């Protein structure tokens, strides 16, 4: 079994970058708690029923076809609609943005490892290898979209964390994981997809994409 976990399990851990060996016993959001519970369920089934498991802790996945409520997609929609974007943590939060193709490469490598090994329960970080401030990401999005964002600066949300960075040493060693798409390239590729697949939709259909 391949389990999609999340970097959120690290909670408000001050030690950076986050390592798979770090404690994850204090999740600060319900989402993080569910991912931690998922990892523990996986271990229990591995222990009781010999189910082989690799759990992958994803770090801020983005790219074409991404979920519309996630920040980059949501910001692009608001910016191209002339609406302000909500910027929590006043733009100073830092994230380890990871392009979807790098995530897929990591998933394929993990599946191959599961096929090749027996008795496996392992956890790996899949991250982009570089932390980027939220405000810097917005600046890249502005540049690629050719529009200026109206930032509505807001405090941190409950359950959010200020900084996240993933140590990918284990994934490099055991999965051959090597993220190739930097944030500049990834944002440009997202915007190219957004222009061709979303901005070309009739206004009512484009708006419907973002109805929660």
Protein Blocks (a to p, Z undefined) as FASTA:
>chain_A
ZZdddfklnmmafbdcddfkbcckbccbfklmmmmmmmmmmmmmmmmnopacdddddehi
adehiafkbmklmmmmmmmnopacddehhlpaccddddfklmmmmmmmmmmmmmmpghia
cdddddehiacdfklmmmmmmmmnopacddddddddehiafbdcddfklmmmmnopacfb
dfklmmmmmmmmmmmmmmmpcfklmmmmmpZZ
